[in-house]
Amino acid sequence: METSLHRQLKCLYAIPGSLVEQKLGRFRIDVVQPDRLVEIQVASLTAIRDKIAVLLKKHRVLVVKPIVVRKHLVKLGRAGGKVVSRRLSPKKQTLLDMFDELVHFTRVFPHRRLTLEVPLIEIEELRFPGHGRRRRWRLNDHQVEDQRLIEVVGVHEFRTAGDLCRLLPTTLPCPFHTGHLSEGLGVERWIAQRMAYCLREMGAVKSVGKLRGAWLYEQSVKKAA
């Protein structure tokens, strides 16, 4: 079932002259703008990878992948019931979480007809207790009733491999390994490794050898201004 969040994002991208939820061949398109198709994917990009690859053969496409940087958890007494409590989730995503999705999107992006837009958003998530008889023993068990957009706090746009290089630290040595990337970004090594994999597969960096078992990389393209 479509969430309020998805509907709200569709409204944001339905500029004058746009059509919403239009059938195009065997696909349904979220928003058809006058000059391009818009697909809004709150869930995994993997689910629309093949769809986007087909659409790109003939159309300009904008893929919108929101990242939740702030989430308010709203507990309901039951499905459709009254609000019992509200608190801020301790889990916070950042722009770098985009690479969790791009791991499975490297065969599609970059493409001359494709733009990837990443809104950083604040939402509220409505929950009610329980998942049914099999999982009642879990005290924190819940089902999500809906998600709602509170605010778009920023938007990042990517069209080329060079655009991705904007996310690299300015202090990286040349060549660099994922230890340098991890330290420069202040993230765990596995996050840097995933980022390096995506950047390499998308042509933003290239492997140039090894140093004590660690792959060394150099940028293949210049950072976008």
N, C-alpha and C positions, 0 to 999 in steps of 0.2 A: 504494500500500500504506500502511496506517495506521502511523504512527510510535508508538513507546513514549510520546512526549510527549503525543500526542493521547489515548491510552488513560489516561495518568496524570491528565490534566486532567478527563476524563470521570469518573474515580473521585472526584475532589475535589468535583465538582458533583452527584454522585449521592447526595443527602441521603436519610435514611430515607423510604421510601415511593416512591422514584423508580424509573423503568424506564429501561434503557439500550438504545440502538439500536432504537427502536420505529418501526414503519411508521405513517404518518399520511397517508392519501390517497395521493398520488403521491410523497410525501417520506419520507425516513428521518430521524428526529430523534435527535440525539446523546443527550440526556437529557430524559426527561419527568418533571419534578417534580410534586408534587401540584397546584400552582396555576399552573404555567407551563412553557413549552418552553425548552430550553437548546440553543443551537447554539454549538459551540466551533470557531473558525476560525483555525487556525494560518497558513494561506495568506491570499491576498488576500480582502478583504471583497467585492470585485466578484463573486466566484464565487457568493456566497449572497445578493446584493442582491435579486434577483427572488423567490427562495424566501422570504426574510424578509417582503417586501412582501405576499405572498399569505398567509402564516401570521398576520400582524398583523390581518387582516380579522376573525378569529374568536378569536385566542388572545393571551395575554400571552407575550412572548418575551424571553429574556435572551440577548444575543449576547456571547460571550466572545472578545475579541481580545487574545491575549498579546503583549507586547513583550519581546524578548530584550535585557536590559540587560547581561548578562555571559555569554559563551560560551566553553567549553573545547573546543578542537579535539583530538580523539583520532584519531591516525593508525594504521590497521591495515595489516599487511603485505599483506593481500589480503582479499577479501570473506569475512567470517566468521572472519578470522584473528586472530593475536595483536596486542596493542598494541605499536606501534613507538615512538611518542612522544606526548607530551601538551603542549599549550601553550595559553595564553590568547589568544583572538582580539583583535587591536587594535581591531576594529570594535565600537562600543558604541551601542546605541539608547537613546533617552530617551522619555519620555512624549509629547513633541512629534512623534515619528515616527508617532504615531497619525494625524496629519493626512495623511500619504501615503495612507492607506487611506480616510479620510473624504471625500477628494476625490470618490470614486466611490460614496459612501454618503449623499450629501446629500438624495436623494429619499426616503430611508427614515427617517433620524434627523433631528430628534426625532419621536417618535410616542407617544401617551398609553399605549400598551400595550408599548412597547419600553424596555428597559434595556440600556445598553452598559457592559460591565465590562471593564476593561483591567488584567490582572495583569502586573506587572513581574517577569520570571522570569530565573533563572540556569539554563543548560542545558549539557549536553555533547553534542557532535556527532561521531559516529563516521564516519570517512572511510576509503576505500581508493583506491589509485592507478588512474588511467586512465578514459577514457570510450570506449575502443574504438579501432579502427585509424585513424580519420580524425583523431583529436586527440592522438596519441601524442607529437607534437613538443612539446607544452606540458609543461614540467617540473613545474608546480604543478597539473596536471590531477588531478581526483579525482571520485569519486562519493560521495554521502552514503548511508551504510548505515542510519543511525538517528539519532534525536534523543531525549534523555532529560532529564526534569526533575530538577534538583538542588534548587531552592528557589524558593518564591514570596516575593519580597522586599517586595512592596507591591501593593495593589489600589486602583484608582480607578474610581468608578462615576459614570456620566452618564445622566441621565434627561431633562433639559431643555436648552434653549439657554442658560439661566442657569448651569447646571452647567459649561458650556464656558468661561464667562467667568472661572471660578476660575483658568484658566491664563494670563490676561492679567496683565502687570506692574501693580503698584499705582501706579507712577509715570507711567502713560500720561497725556499731556495730553488735553484734550477740545476739539476733535476731534483724532484722531491719524492718522498715515499709517504705512505698513509700515516706514519708516525708524525711527520711534519704537519700533515693535514689535520690530524687529530689535535695536535697541540695548538695549531693556529686558530682552529675553530672552537676549541674548548669542549670537544665532544669525545666520546669513547672511540677506541680504535675501530671497532666493528662498524660504527656509523661512517667513519672515514673510508673504510674499505668498500662499503656499499656505494658511497658517493663516487669513489674512484672508478669502480666498475661501470657505473652509469655514464660517467664522463668519457671513459675510454670507448664504450660501445657506441656512444653518440658522436664521437669524433672530436670532443672538446680537448682531450689529452691523448697522448700516445705513450706506450711503454718503450723505454729506452735501455732496459737492462735490469740488473739486480744488484743489491748491496746487502751482503750478509743475509740472503734469503728473502729480502723485501724488494718488491717490484719498484722500479724507479719510473717516474713519469715526467713528461714535459708537456706544456700546453701546445696544442696543435693549431689553435686559432687565437687571435687577439681578443681581449675582453671587450665586450660591447660598451660603448660610452654610456 
